[in-house]
Amino acid sequence: MELKRLGVSWRFLMVLVLILQSLSALDFDPYRVLGVSRTASQADIKKAYKKLAREWHPDKNKDPGAEDRFIQISKAYEILSNEEKRTNYDHYGDAGENQGYQKQQREHRFRHFHENFYFDESFFHFPFNSERRDSGDEKYLLHFSHYVNEVLPESFRRPYLIKITSDWCFSCIHIEPVWKEVVQELEGLGVGIGVVHAGYERRLAHHLGAHSTPSILGIVNGKITFFHNAVLHENLRQFVEGLLPGNLVEKVTNKNYVRFLSGWQQENKPHALLFGQTPAVPLMYKLTAFAYKDYVSFGYVYVGLRGVEEMTRQYNVNLYTPTMLIFKEHINKPADVIQARGLKKQVIEDFIAQNKYLLASRLTSQRLFHELCPVKRSHRQRKYCVVLLTAETNKESKPFEAFLSFALANTQDTVRFVHVYSNRQQEFASTLLPDMEAFQGKSGVSILERRNTAGRVVFKTLEDPWTGSESDKFVLLGYLDQLRKDPAFLSSEAVLPDLTDELAPVFFLRWLYSVSGYLSDLWESLLHSNWREMMPLLSLIFSALFILFGTVMVQAFSDSNEERESHPADKEEVPEKTGKTEPSFTKESSSKIPKKGFVEVTELTDVTYTSNLVRLRPGHMNVVLILSNSTKTSLLQKFALEVYTFTGSSSLHFSFLTLDKHREWLEYLLEFAQDAAPIPNQYDKHFMERDYTGYVLALNGHKKYFCLFKPLKTVDEETVASCDPDSSRGKPSCGLGPKPLKGKLSKLSLWMERLLEGSLQRFYIPSWPELD
């Protein structure tokens, strides 16, 4: 019993020690210990190690924790200086020191399991479990953080080919030989390779959109594209080649080579020409063009094409050996040449990296300014920029040619030559030129050194404008000699504004590119039936269509029901006490289907005045008919016929005002209507006999304004209103009797339509008068 307890205690102690070791291993980060980034080069790692080792060496540092700190620094350098250990740590968080011990422990436990259950694993030969997976995929395994921090940013410089696999995947075994062959070829050309285990990295597999295994996909510029063909070597190679943009390399012949090489001024890039013996552009050359697309324009010349002999003779190219030429500002002579039978990718990349800038590049963006004129880090890493500030011209000017020849003759590595179009970068040029008026229409040269990334520089500008003469070159050479002897020669100091990006596409083009990319992704998803990713979009589209269809159907059924239920009466009744009229109307005269079979018209009195006008809800209007006791019945019938089609609107209310009771209130309102009606003189003896019957007011109680409708005079009214002279009395005798009502409200329906349109004139009043 005691022995069993001791055995259990001993096992528990061993497990605890292993847990503590694993926790300490997880806490140890060699990059953090040395203070370098994950993309640091070996030179940076070695430099950081030497600095920290001198600082924390126990013989020099008396701190109590110096010895432990020095051990951590040494261990971190041991891991990061070894590429294999560094790769293991980046992928698994472990440098590989304890992997053998952990593997032995797993094998021991597995054998113990077999001994207990009499299981012989030799009976099965399925290489599915994690111990039997091909070790060739181990170094390509991706984790989510590694994908986000390294693979995605790197996909803008080189394409990535990623395989999604899992345990117990029979198809994964079938494609394994082809995958190994393709990886061996494409990795040598510069293609990034990755493997994602869907069982252990479900988050990454879901992020990539891989819902089945095996799956193969490519990533270029952060865009994911799935491989849908048969897994063959040639198909995978064509898939990777198809991921690259189609305009990376231009086919150059004897007809267009001058135009191609002359594009350096507009594109502000050197131009590279590869003379090859195959009609198709080699994939390695396309990958190099993709990696340096922001710096160099690439062209390809097939030497077997007829008419190429002129180019090969002019540039002295060997037809039987691959040759690459770099052209900068001069198209008649290449700036650099490389020629070899077996051009390796590393050789080509080193050749391009050494020639990725022009002799005197134009500063077209802040990023290019940072690269050509870096910030001073130490006294040994000083970089000076000689800047030519000149006006933009269609062809090369003499000042620029002289500046270019001076830059070509320069042998100092610490000096870079650049030029700026002063009309495009006006703030930048005005900061470096002390007197803009003296340099108006002329070129100037400044020597500057950047001190920080915020724009602080020290500079010295040539006093006289730069004309390109020999005296100007001699003065500039003297400035550079003084600067080499005394860095304090740059006496002026300023803060430069950021450069505007001259080559950035306009907003419309960026929007057009994004829309075209989205449509291509959508089409590809529909074409290859990636329904799991398309389900959210399809669900949204069908929901919107269902809601739209339901709304149309409900509206159609409600309109048909209202048409069947609304049957106007044939006879019209005008009850004076209730104020309700029931007009007869036809379908042709009704533009809107009313909700009721009658028009509800209330009398505007001192009792209903407040609720129907003064405190009327916002957005509502009261349409008031002016009538008299004698014309009440006939005008109400005509009024009901004209406004019946508008009773379907809930924001309109209808009332009538008796002129015999409230004439003063009406006259007060009409004073605010300019030339709307003849305003009588108070001393006129016919003041109380003015006829306002048939007038209609649309009153907005909330905003305190009204619109006015005046009935048109008919021929009968003009006859009745005419005056006959009375010879016996010596003055005209005018008939002031009741006037005909025929046609008074004939235009009211048109006026109501304009009222709803909001096109009528509005007359505003300060406040509503009291209705006595």
Secondary structure, 3 states (H helix, E strand, C coil): CHHHHHHHHHHHHHHHHHHHHHHHHHHCCHHHHHCCCCCCCHHHHHHHHHHHHHHHCCCCCCCCCHHHHHHHHHHHHHHHHCHHHHHHHHHHCCCCCCHHHHHHHHHHHHHHHHHHHCCCHHHCCCCCCCCCCCHHHHHHECCHHHHHHHHHHHCCCCCEEEEEECCCCHHHHHCHHHHHHHHHHHHHHCCEEEEEECCCCHHHHHHHCCCCCCEEEEEECCEEEECCCCCCHHHHHHHHHHHCCCCCEEECCCCCHHHHHCCHHHHCCCEEEEEECCCCCCHHHHHHHHHCCCCCEEEEEECCCCCCHHHHHHCCCCCCCCEEEEECCCCCCCCEEEECCCCCHHHHHHHHHCCCCCCEEECCCHHHHHHHCCCCCCHHHCCEEEEEEECCCCCCCHHHHHHHHHHHHCCCCCEEEEEEECCCCHHHHHHHCCCCCCCCCCEEEEEEEECCCCCEEEEEECCCCECCCHHHHHHHHHHHHHHHHCHHHCCEEEECCCCCCCCCCCHHHHHHHHHHHHHHHHHHHHHCCCHHHHHHHHHHHHHHHHHHHHHHHHHHHHHHHHHHHCCCCCCCCCCCCCCEECCCCCCCCCCCCCCCCCEEEEECCCCCHHHHHHCCCCCCEEEEEEECCCCHHHHHHHHHHHHHHHCCCCCEEEEEEECCCCHHHHHHHHCCCCCCCCCCCCCCCCHHHCCCCCCEEEEECCCCEEEEECCCCCHHHHHHCCEEEECCCCEEEECCCCCCCCCCCCCHHHHHHHHHHCCCCCEECCCCCCCC
